[in-house]
């Protein structure tokens, strides 16, 4: 278990920032609710045959004050947290970022992703809202798509 967490961190730290093997488009839907908070979102890739998860993006409140750090609620991204998120040193360069407003957001798929079968996971959790995990089976190279039903909209992946 500890080795997979180290591999998760190592995979994040060695990911090339400039080159990419494709794109991931994540839709954060506009919700009509009385109290709206932008969701925390984690995006990670896992090999189908087993192996370490690799965090590709993590959107959370990076500017919270010292008395109330934004990392406090990352555990609400339950699946990502258990897959190794809790051992990630934050903020992580090229991965951590602020929460996103409703709309379509693009994430680069790192160039060192090898051909093969993967599952792309996108998990969202929102204060006074819900949680949702969208899993997209993916073969690299190729394209795949899935959609959430409430906290996330369509998730599309295109690889080269």
C-alpha positions as CSV (number, residue, x, y, z in Angstrom):
1,X,0.0,0.0,0.0
2,X,2.8,2.4,0.9
3,X,4.6,1.7,-2.3
4,X,1.6,2.6,-4.4
5,X,1.3,5.9,-2.6
6,X,4.9,6.7,-3.3
7,X,4.4,5.7,-6.9
8,X,1.4,8.1,-7.1
9,X,3.5,11.0,-5.8
10,X,6.4,10.0,-8.0
11,X,4.2,9.9,-11.1
12,X,2.8,13.4,-10.3
13,X,6.2,14.9,-9.7
14,X,7.8,13.5,-12.9
15,X,5.0,14.3,-15.3
16,X,6.2,16.6,-18.1
17,X,4.4,19.9,-18.1
18,X,4.8,20.9,-21.7
19,X,4.1,17.8,-23.8
20,X,0.8,16.0,-23.8
21,X,-0.7,12.8,-25.3
22,X,-4.2,14.1,-25.6
23,X,-6.9,16.0,-23.8
24,X,-9.5,15.5,-21.1
25,X,-12.5,17.7,-21.0
26,X,-14.4,17.9,-17.8
27,X,-17.8,19.7,-17.5
28,X,-18.8,21.3,-14.3
29,X,-22.6,21.9,-14.7
30,X,-24.4,25.0,-13.8
31,X,-26.8,24.1,-10.9
32,X,-29.9,26.0,-9.8
33,X,-29.6,25.7,-6.1
34,X,-30.1,28.1,-3.2
35,X,-26.5,27.9,-2.0
36,X,-23.9,27.1,-4.6
37,X,-20.3,26.3,-3.9
38,X,-17.7,25.4,-6.6
39,X,-16.9,21.7,-6.3
40,X,-13.6,20.2,-5.3
41,X,-12.5,17.9,-8.2
42,X,-9.9,15.2,-8.5
43,X,-8.9,13.6,-11.9
44,X,-6.7,10.5,-11.9
45,X,-5.7,7.7,-14.2
46,X,-5.4,4.0,-13.2
47,X,-4.1,1.1,-15.3
48,X,-6.8,-1.6,-15.8
49,X,-4.4,-4.4,-14.9
50,X,-3.4,-2.9,-11.6
51,X,-0.7,-0.4,-10.7
52,X,-0.4,3.0,-9.1
53,X,-3.0,5.7,-9.6
54,X,-1.7,8.9,-11.1
55,X,-3.3,12.2,-10.2
56,X,-3.6,14.5,-13.2
57,X,-5.6,17.4,-11.7
58,X,-6.8,18.5,-8.3
59,X,-9.1,21.5,-7.9
60,X,-9.6,22.8,-4.4
61,X,-9.6,26.1,-2.5
62,X,-5.9,26.7,-2.5
63,X,-6.2,30.2,-1.0
64,X,-8.0,29.4,2.3
65,X,-6.4,31.0,5.3
66,X,-4.1,29.3,7.9
67,X,-7.0,28.8,10.3
68,X,-9.1,27.0,7.7
69,X,-6.9,25.3,5.1
70,X,-8.6,24.3,1.9
71,X,-7.0,20.9,2.1
72,X,-9.2,20.1,5.1
73,X,-12.1,18.9,2.9
74,X,-10.0,17.0,0.3
75,X,-11.0,13.8,2.2
76,X,-14.5,14.4,0.9
77,X,-13.2,13.2,-2.5
78,X,-13.4,9.8,-0.9
79,X,-12.3,7.5,-3.7
80,X,-9.3,9.7,-4.7
81,X,-8.3,10.1,-1.1
82,X,-8.2,6.4,-0.5
83,X,-6.4,5.7,-3.8
84,X,-3.5,7.8,-2.5
85,X,-4.5,11.4,-2.4
86,X,-3.9,11.6,1.3
87,X,-0.2,11.0,0.8
88,X,0.2,13.7,-1.9
89,X,2.2,16.7,-0.9
90,X,0.1,19.8,-1.6
91,X,0.1,22.0,-3.5
92,X,1.6,19.7,-6.3
93,X,3.1,21.6,-9.2
94,X,1.2,21.0,-12.5
95,X,-1.7,19.3,-10.6
96,X,-3.1,21.6,-7.9
97,X,-5.3,24.4,-8.9
98,X,-8.3,26.5,-7.7
99,X,-11.8,25.3,-8.0
100,X,-13.5,25.9,-11.3
101,X,-16.7,27.7,-12.2
102,X,-19.4,25.9,-14.2
103,X,-18.2,25.2,-17.8
104,X,-16.0,22.9,-19.8
105,X,-12.4,22.7,-18.6
106,X,-9.5,21.1,-20.5
107,X,-6.7,19.1,-18.9
108,X,-3.6,17.8,-20.8
109,X,-3.0,14.1,-20.7
110,X,0.8,13.7,-20.0
111,X,2.9,12.6,-22.9
112,X,4.5,9.7,-20.9
113,X,1.2,7.8,-20.6
114,X,2.0,4.5,-22.3
115,X,-0.4,2.7,-24.7
116,X,-2.8,0.4,-22.9
117,X,-6.1,0.1,-21.0
118,X,-6.9,2.6,-18.3
119,X,-9.8,4.0,-16.3
120,X,-9.9,7.7,-16.0
121,X,-11.6,8.8,-12.8
122,X,-13.2,12.2,-12.2
123,X,-14.6,12.8,-8.7
124,X,-16.4,15.9,-7.4
125,X,-17.6,16.9,-4.0
126,X,-19.4,20.1,-3.2
127,X,-20.2,21.8,0.1
128,X,-23.9,21.7,0.8
129,X,-24.1,19.5,-2.3
130,X,-23.4,16.0,-3.3
131,X,-20.6,13.8,-4.4
132,X,-20.1,12.0,-7.7
133,X,-17.5,9.8,-9.4
134,X,-17.4,9.3,-13.1
135,X,-15.3,6.5,-14.5
136,X,-14.3,6.4,-18.1
137,X,-12.8,3.2,-19.5
138,X,-10.1,4.2,-21.9
139,X,-7.7,2.6,-24.3
140,X,-4.6,4.7,-25.3
141,X,-4.5,5.7,-28.1
142,X,-8.2,6.2,-28.5
143,X,-11.2,8.3,-27.3
144,X,-13.8,7.7,-24.7
145,X,-16.7,9.5,-23.0
146,X,-19.0,9.2,-20.0
147,X,-21.3,11.6,-18.2
148,X,-22.2,12.4,-14.6
149,X,-25.7,13.0,-13.5
150,X,-25.6,15.8,-11.0
151,X,-22.2,17.2,-9.8
152,X,-20.4,16.5,-13.1
153,X,-21.5,16.7,-16.7
154,X,-19.8,15.0,-19.7
155,X,-16.2,13.8,-19.4
156,X,-14.5,13.3,-22.7
157,X,-11.0,11.9,-23.4
158,X,-9.1,12.0,-26.7
159,X,-5.6,10.5,-26.9
160,X,-3.0,10.4,-29.6
